[in-house]
Amino acid sequence: MAQAILLKDVETLGDAGEAVDVSPGYLRNYLVPRKLAQPATDASLAEAQRRREAAERRAKEAAERAEETAALLSKTVLTIHHQAGEDGRLFGSVTAKEIAEAIAEARGLKVERKRIKLSEPIRSLGTYLVEIELPSGSSARVKTIVVEDSP
């Protein structure tokens, strides 16, 4: 058996960066020409280990940043001014785009409007909890207060 380091995920063998045992012919005739793997040497094994450790470190740092962002967003209170009628119903509605702009203005964080989850559009004055999905899979709830725009 020959050892190979996978350069890409191979469904039947494993994930990128893993060292696997394969037959020499499979490595030479299939994996190497398709740039799916490279022969394992001491230097390439050490390089693969360094890349794997660096990827784990980056993933850990990204998760920590996401936690900090979630904590910051949970403490955030947004005030959105909108025109409303006498009964408190808005002329139009508060959209995810407006909420994303308010977050950017208040905290300097760029949030994609697709990540803002509104069960239904906000169409009246009041206080709402808006859920925001973060890239790490966690979520945060932002208190949003919709007040009447003074002319």
N, C-alpha and C positions, 0 to 999 in steps of 0.2 A: 504494500500500500504506500501511496505517496501522500504527503501532506500538502494542502493548498490553503491559501488565505482567500476568502471570498471577497471580491470587490463590490459585488452587488448582491441583493437578496436573491437566493435561488430556492425555489419552492420546496424541492425535495431534499436540499442539503442544509440550509440554514440562512442566517442573516449576514449582512455585510460586516466584514471585520473578523468573522469567526475563522478559526483554523479547523479544517475538517480533513478526514482521511478519505481519499478517493483512489481509484485505480489509476496507474500511470497513464494508460491509454485514454481514459475519460478526461483526465487533466490536460494531456497534450493535444487531443483531437477535438474536444468539445469546449471545455471551460476557458482555456487560454485564448483560442482564436476568437471567441465571442466576448472576450474581455470580462468574463464573469469571475475569474479567479487568477491568482498568480502562484507559482511554486513557492512553498514555504522555505525560507532560509532563516538563519538566526537573526539576521538584520531585519528581514521583512516581518518576522514574528514580533520583534521588539517595536518596530514602527507601528504595527497593527495594535499592539497593546497601548502605545502612547496615544494613538488616535481614539481608541475606545475610552481611555481615561479622560481625554480632553472632551469628548462628546458627553460623557457622564457629568463632567464638571459644568459644561455649558447648560445641560438640562437642569441641573440643580440650581444654578444661578437664575435661569429663566423662571423656575418654579418659585424661587424666593422673591423675584421681582413681581411676579403675578400676585403673590400673597400680599406684598406691600401695596400694590395697586388696588387689590380688593379691599384692604383695610382703609385706604385713603378714600375710595369711592363710598364705602359704607358710612364714613363720617361726613360725607358731602351732603349739603342741602342746597338744592337748586331753586331759584325763584324765576319763573317764566311769566313775563307780562304778555297778556293777550287781550284783544278786544272782546267784550262780552255784552250781552243784552241785559235787560233789567232782571230777568229770571235766573241769571248766573250761567246761562248757556253761552258757549263761545261762538263767535263768528268764525267758522272753520274748526280746526282741531289742532292740538299740539302733536307734532309728528316726531318720529325718532330722530330725524335730521335736526330739529330744533333742540332736542335734548342733548344730542352729540355736540352741537355748537355751544350749548350752555356749559357742558362739562369741560370743553376745551377752554372756554373763557374763564371758568371758575378755578380749575386745577391745572390747566395746561396739558391735559392728557388727551391724546387723540383716540377716540373710540369710534369704531366703524358703526354706522347706523344699523347694519344688519345684526349686530350683536345686542342691540337694545330690544328687549322683548316686551312688547305691549300687547296685552290680551285683546284690547280693543282701543281705538284711538281715544285720547283724552278730549272730551267735548264739553266739559263744564269746569267751573272754578272749584278749587279745593286742593287737598293734599293727597298725593299718590305715592306709592312705593313702586319704583320702576326697576325691574331686574335687568342686569347687564351681564352677559356671558363674557368671560375673559378667555384669551387664547389657551390658557393652561387647562381649561375645563372647569375651573371654579367659576363662581358667580358672585355678584355683589348687588345689594339693593340700595338704590339712591332715592332719598326722600326728595320729591319734586312738588313744589308749591306753585299752583297756577293762580295768579292774581289778575285782577282787571287792570288793563292798561289805562293810565290816566291821560286824558287828552291834553 
